[in-house]
Amino acid sequence: MDGYAEGVGIQYNPVRARQLLAQAGYPNGQGLPPITLWFNTSSGQQAIAEAVRQSWHDALGVDVSLQSLPWSEYLQRVHEGRFQVWRMGWGADYADAYNFLGGGIGEQRDSLGGWNNPNYASLLDQALLTNAAAARRLLYKQAERILVETDAVVMPLVHYASLAATRPYLQRTYTINGWHDIATWRITRVSATISPGSGGTLTSYAGDTTIGIPAGAVSDTVVLTHEPAYGMPPGGNLTGIGHVFDLTAVDSAGQPAQLVPGHTYDITVRYTDVERGAAIENTLALYYWDGGAWVREANSQVDPAANTVSATPNHFSRWAVLGETRRVYLALTLKNR
């Protein structure tokens, strides 16, 4: 959660911090008992600790000593509650806030000086029993407020990141612990630069979809991107034939681009009889996703002889080739005996 955006946590305010320090009887850090910041021996952790020490000295006039230990010994002493101020980290095992707030904090209270707040634990228990994402997010937000604001048990400092340079058309996936999941990488996304004066053409990576932007259809140079998409089954008597894709355009400022009013562009999708499957061929058409349902593009046409579906829309969207099917779906009621 972004604490600044969500209004959670104690924001950086050196002036207020000095006021509170003076109110506590330690103006400019004078008379403050010695403070030692402990960390496990590591060049990276050494650099972080030195940055914290320098920050406290510059902003508050507080002198901090640094001490480090090898990881195994350090971890043992943390769990024994030996340290005054110390560093600790956590890496996610699965993609849910509970893994940090419960696993990283709730189940490691001995590494937080024995801290225990029943309200915090209750909020996490409620979140585990709540299915609605918005409600769970609110519960986690309340728990975070206790953790970093009300009780101020921890002070989040840094998170790790890795940099990798790849081609823009490489679609990558990752495991939750950050390791590269190379087996599922796909080269699928393709882009083309479209100029106002000459327009341009974009062909999908698979070569089965062509998008043609005529001259004058855009008012600024745009980057047009085709990317395969998934999900949102059509339902009813419609069926998909495997052609679903996002078509997006951004201008030179990186903002979503639109066509000049009154202009359209061309989409042509080529399919095979095998892909068509149970769909009735003369009902095939291009549909766009309006955020809640698939909507047929009014001017979409199918050419059974050429095995193509085409349309001339005036908007960029998520598209799918759908068709009607003679398959009948019957409601099924099961009864226990």
C-alpha positions in Angstrom: 0.0 0.0 0.0 1.2 3.5 -0.8 1.2 5.1 2.6 1.4 8.7 1.3 -1.4 8.2 -1.1 -3.6 6.3 1.4 -2.8 8.7 4.3 -1.4 5.9 6.4 1.8 6.3 8.5 3.8 9.1 10.1 5.1 11.2 7.3 8.6 12.7 7.2 8.5 15.9 9.2 11.8 16.9 10.8 10.4 20.1 12.4 7.6 18.2 14.2 10.1 15.5 15.2 12.4 18.1 16.8 9.4 19.6 18.7 8.4 16.2 20.0 12.0 15.5 21.0 12.2 18.7 22.9 8.8 18.1 24.6 10.3 14.7 25.8 13.1 16.6 27.5 15.8 16.1 24.8 16.2 19.4 22.9 18.4 18.9 19.8 19.0 15.4 21.1 20.8 16.6 24.2 20.7 14.1 27.1 19.2 11.4 25.0 20.4 8.0 26.2 22.7 6.2 23.8 21.0 4.5 20.8 22.5 1.6 18.9 21.2 0.4 15.6 21.9 -3.3 15.0 22.0 -5.0 11.6 23.2 -8.2 10.1 26.7 -8.0 8.5 26.3 -7.1 4.9 27.6 -4.3 2.7 24.1 -3.4 1.6 22.8 -3.3 5.2 25.8 -1.3 6.3 25.0 1.3 3.7 21.4 1.5 4.8 22.3 1.7 8.5 24.8 4.5 7.8 22.2 6.5 5.9 19.8 6.1 8.8 22.5 7.3 11.3 23.3 10.3 9.1 19.7 11.2 8.7 19.0 11.1 12.4 22.1 13.2 13.1 21.3 15.8 10.5 17.6 16.2 11.2 17.5 15.7 14.9 21.0 16.1 16.3 20.9 12.5 17.6 24.0 10.4 17.6 23.5 6.7 16.8 26.0 3.9 17.1 26.1 1.0 14.6 26.7 -2.6 15.4 26.5 -5.7 13.2 26.6 -9.5 13.6 26.7 -12.5 11.2 23.2 -13.5 10.2 22.8 -16.6 12.3 23.9 -14.9 15.5 22.1 -11.8 14.7 18.8 -13.7 14.1 19.1 -15.5 17.5 19.7 -12.3 19.4 16.8 -10.6 17.7 14.4 -13.3 18.8 15.8 -13.1 22.3 14.9 -9.4 22.4 18.5 -8.3 22.9 18.5 -5.2 20.7 17.2 -1.7 21.1 16.7 -0.7 17.4 17.3 -3.3 14.6 16.6 -4.1 11.0 14.6 -7.0 9.7 13.1 -7.8 6.3 10.5 -10.0 4.7 9.8 -11.4 1.2 6.4 -12.4 0.0 5.5 -16.1 -0.3 2.2 -15.4 -2.0 0.4 -12.4 -3.5 -1.7 -11.2 -0.6 -1.2 -8.5 2.1 -1.7 -11.0 4.8 1.6 -12.6 4.0 3.3 -9.3 5.1 0.9 -8.3 7.9 0.3 -11.7 9.2 3.3 -13.8 8.3 5.9 -11.1 8.3 4.6 -9.3 11.4 1.9 -11.2 13.2 3.8 -14.5 13.4 7.2 -12.9 14.1 6.3 -10.9 17.2 9.4 -12.1 19.0 11.4 -10.2 16.5 9.4 -7.1 17.3 10.3 -7.0 21.0 7.3 -9.1 22.0 4.8 -6.5 20.6 1.2 -7.7 20.6 -1.9 -5.7 19.8 -5.2 -7.6 20.0 -7.0 -5.1 17.7 -4.3 -5.7 15.1 -4.7 -9.5 15.3 -8.5 -9.1 15.2 -8.4 -7.1 12.0 -6.2 -9.8 10.3 -8.6 -12.5 11.4 -11.5 -10.6 9.9 -9.6 -10.1 6.7 -9.0 -13.9 6.4 -12.8 -14.5 6.6 -13.7 -11.7 4.1 -14.1 -12.5 0.4 -14.9 -9.0 -0.9 -11.6 -7.4 -2.1 -12.6 -3.8 -1.1 -13.6 -4.9 2.4 -10.4 -6.8 2.9 -8.3 -3.9 1.7 -10.0 -1.6 4.3 -9.3 -4.1 7.1 -5.7 -4.3 6.0 -5.5 -0.5 5.9 -6.7 -0.3 9.5 -4.1 -2.9 10.5 -1.3 -1.0 8.8 -2.4 2.2 10.6 -1.9 0.4 13.9 1.5 -1.0 12.8 3.2 2.1 11.4 1.2 5.0 13.0 -0.8 4.2 16.2 1.8 1.9 17.8 4.6 2.8 15.3 6.2 -0.6 15.8 8.1 -0.6 12.5 9.5 2.0 10.2 9.4 0.8 6.6 12.6 2.0 4.9 13.4 0.2 1.6 12.2 -2.4 -0.7 14.3 -4.4 -3.1 14.0 -4.1 -6.9 15.8 -5.6 -9.9 16.4 -4.1 -13.3 16.2 -6.0 -16.5 16.3 -4.8 -20.1 14.1 -6.7 -22.6 12.5 -6.1 -26.0 9.1 -4.4 -25.7 7.4 -7.2 -27.5 8.5 -9.8 -24.9 5.6 -10.8 -22.6 7.1 -11.8 -19.3 5.7 -13.5 -16.2 7.2 -13.9 -12.8 6.8 -16.2 -9.8 5.8 -14.5 -6.5 9.3 -14.6 -5.1 10.7 -12.7 -8.1 12.4 -15.5 -10.0 12.0 -15.4 -13.7 9.4 -17.8 -15.0 11.0 -18.2 -18.4 8.9 -21.2 -19.4 5.8 -19.0 -19.9 7.5 -16.1 -21.6 6.0 -15.3 -25.0 6.9 -12.9 -27.8 3.4 -11.7 -28.7 3.1 -7.9 -28.3 3.9 -5.8 -31.4 3.8 -2.0 -31.9 4.1 0.4 -34.8 4.5 4.1 -35.0 1.7 5.8 -36.8 2.2 9.4 -38.2 -0.7 11.8 -38.9 0.5 12.5 -42.5 0.9 8.9 -43.8 -0.9 6.7 -41.3 0.4 3.2 -41.1 -0.2 -0.6 -40.8 0.3 -3.0 -37.9 0.3 -6.8 -38.2 -0.1 -9.0 -35.2 2.8 -11.2 -34.1 1.0 -14.3 -35.3 0.3 -12.6 -38.6 -3.5 -13.2 -38.4 -4.6 -9.7 -37.7 -3.9 -6.5 -39.6 -4.8 -3.0 -38.5 -4.7 -0.1 -41.0 -4.7 3.5 -39.9 -5.4 5.9 -42.8 -3.6 9.3 -43.2 -5.3 12.0 -41.1 -6.9 9.6 -38.7 -4.6 10.7 -35.8 -3.6 14.3 -35.0 -0.3 13.3 -33.4 2.3 10.6 -33.9 1.0 7.6 -31.9 2.4 4.2 -31.0 -0.2 1.5 -31.9 0.1 -1.8 -30.0 -1.6 -5.2 -30.6 -1.5 -7.7 -27.7 -3.3 -11.0 -27.3 -5.8 -10.9 -24.4 -7.7 -13.5 -22.4 -10.8 -13.9 -20.2 -14.3 -12.5 -20.4 -16.2 -15.5 -22.0 -19.0 -14.2 -24.3 -21.9 -16.3 -22.7 -25.3 -16.8 -24.1 -25.4 -18.3 -27.6 -22.1 -16.7 -28.5 -18.8 -18.6 -28.6 -15.2 -17.4 -29.2 -12.9 -18.8 -31.8 -9.6 -17.9 -30.1 -9.0 -14.4 -31.5 -9.1 -11.9 -28.6 -6.7 -8.9 -28.5 -6.2 -5.5 -27.0 -5.6 -2.6 -29.4 -4.2 0.5 -27.8 -2.6 3.7 -28.9 -0.6 6.3 -26.9 0.6 9.7 -28.1 4.1 11.2 -27.8 3.4 12.1 -24.1 2.5 8.5 -23.3 -1.2 9.3 -22.9 -4.1 7.3 -24.5 -4.7 8.5 -28.0 -8.0 8.8 -29.9 -8.9 9.0 -33.5 -9.7 12.4 -35.1 -13.5 12.8 -34.9 -15.2 11.4 -38.1 -12.3 9.0 -38.9 -12.1 5.2 -38.7 -9.5 2.5 -39.2 -9.5 -1.0 -40.6 -9.3 -4.3 -38.7 -9.0 -7.6 -40.6 -8.7 -10.9 -38.7 -8.0 -14.2 -40.6 -9.2 -17.4 -39.1 -9.1 -21.1 -40.0 -12.0 -23.6 -40.2 -10.4 -25.5 -37.3 -10.4 -22.3 -35.1 -14.0 -21.6 -36.1 -15.1 -24.9 -34.4 -18.8 -24.8 -33.5 -19.4 -21.2 -34.4 -21.8 -20.6 -37.3 -19.6 -19.1 -39.9 -21.9 -16.4 -41.3 -22.5 -15.1 -37.8 -18.9 -14.4 -37.1 -18.2 -10.7 -36.2 -15.9 -8.4 -34.4 -17.1 -7.5 -30.9 -15.6 -5.0 -28.5 -15.6 -5.1 -24.7 -17.4 -2.1 -23.2 -16.3 -2.8 -19.6 -19.3 -5.1 -18.8 -20.2 -7.0 -22.0 -19.2 -7.8 -25.5 -20.8 -5.5 -28.0 -21.0 -6.3 -31.8 -19.3 -3.7 -34.0 -22.1 -2.4 -36.2 -20.2 -2.5 -39.5 -18.4 -5.9 -38.9 -18.5 -8.3 -41.9 -17.4 -11.9 -42.5 -16.1 -13.3 -45.7 -16.5 -17.1 -45.6 -14.6 -17.5 -48.9 -11.5 -15.7 -47.6 -11.9 -16.8 -44.0 -11.7 -13.2 -42.7 -13.7 -10.9 -40.4 -13.3 -7.2 -40.8 -14.6 -3.9 -39.4 -14.0 -0.2 -39.6 -14.4 1.1 -36.0 -13.7 4.6 -34.7 -12.3 3.6 -31.3 -9.5 1.5 -29.8 -10.6 -1.3 -27.5 -10.4 -5.0 -26.6 -11.6 -7.0 -29.5 -12.8 -10.6 -30.1 -14.1 -12.6 -33.0 -17.3 -14.2 -31.8 -20.0 -16.2 -33.5 -23.3 -17.8 -32.7 -23.4 -21.5 -32.0 -26.2 -24.2 -32.3 -25.0 -25.7 -29.0 -27.8 -25.7 -26.4 -27.0 -25.3 -22.8 -29.5 -26.7 -20.3 -29.8 -25.8 -16.7 -29.0 -28.8 -14.5 -30.4 -29.3 -11.0 -28.8 -31.9 -8.7 -30.6 -33.5 -5.9 -29.1 -35.3 -3.0 -30.8 -38.6 -2.0 
